[in-house]
């Protein structure tokens, strides 16, 4: 899924499934040298983006993001800022592991 932004703020990467999918966990792996430090994971509800995971701390090289099960056709990682340089992602993955809530 390799992707590199063009700005240090307000960048995003999206996965479009073309149809609704059940999802409950996400994985983002930053490229070496990337320093994402303020981001949200969002799902599309058919009309608007809805925040499903929010972080105001550095992402680190690998970030697992469990969420309550959702059904959506699109998800995006909205990157509000980096510590330095543009954001760069090696992998952005979505899963449905059928985890029980709570």
N, C-alpha and C positions, 0 to 999 in steps of 0.2 A: 504494500500500500504506500510506498515511499512518497512523501510529500514535503515540500518546503514552502513556507509562507514568503511574503514579500515585504512585510512590515513587522515591527516589534509589538504591535497592539491591534486588537480587533480583527484577528484572522480566524478562519474556520475551515475545517475539513468535514465532509459529509459522506455517509454511506446511504445510498438509495437502494432499497430492496425491490422496488417496483410493485410491491404488494405487502400487506401487513404480515408481520412476523412477531412471534412471542420472543421476548428477550429478557434476561435478568442479570447479565454480567458483561462488562466491557473491559478490554485491555488496550492500553496505549503504550507503545515503546517509543521513546524519544531517540532521535539520531544523536550520535556523539557530538557534544558541543552545544546542543540545544538546551535552553534553560527556561522552560515554561513555568511560570510561577502564579498565575491567576487564571482559572478556567472553569467552565461549566460543561457538563454533558447534557444535551437536550434531545428530546424526542418530538416528532411531528404529530400533532393530534388531528390533522386534516385541514386545519385553518391557521394554527399558530405553533410556535416552538414552546415547549414546556421544559423547564429545568428539572432534571432527574438526579443529578449529582453535581455538587458544587465544592470547589476547593479554592482556598485563598492562601495556600502554602505551595512551595515548590513541588513540581510533579515527580521529580526523580527520573531515573532511567526507564523504569517500568511501573505503570500504575494500573492496578486492578480496581475496578469500580463496580461493586455489586449494587443492584437496585431492586426494588420491588418489581415483580413481573409486569411487563408492559406489552401491549400490542401496538406496533407502529410500522409505518412503511419507510421511515427515514430517521436517522439519528445524526447528530453533528457534535463535534467538539469545538466549542467556541472559546478561543484563546484571547483573553483580555490583555495580558501582558507577559513579557519575558524579562528575565533579569538582565539579559544582554543579547543582542543579535536577533535574527528572525527565528521563529519556531520551525522545527524540522521533525517529522514523524517517520519512523521506519515501519511501524505496524499500527493499525487501528482495527480491532476485531470486536465482534459482537457474538454473544452466545446465549443459548437458552439451556440452562443446566437444571431447570425444574426445582430450584431450591424452594423450600417452604418459607413463607413470610416469617419475619421475626427473628 
